[in-house]
Amino acid sequence: MRKVRVWAELSEEAFHAYEGEARRRGVEVETLVEQTVNCLLQELEREEKEGTDYPIIPS
């Protein structure tokens, strides 16, 4: 599996939520955002394999 560096733009509200959760878990905010992105990508791949009513085209 390959790793790709990406930048994510978060609202102040979302950042503070991630910041609080990261502090609670003892990890960095970036780690939680990475986990979220990976989960979303897995969901998209699963939906793509199962078939959807619309095509999923990466931009």
Summary of the structure (lengths in Angstrom):
residues: 59
radius of gyration: 14.2
end to end distance: 20.5
largest distance: 40.3
contacts: 94
relative contact order: 0.10
helix: 61%
strand: 0%
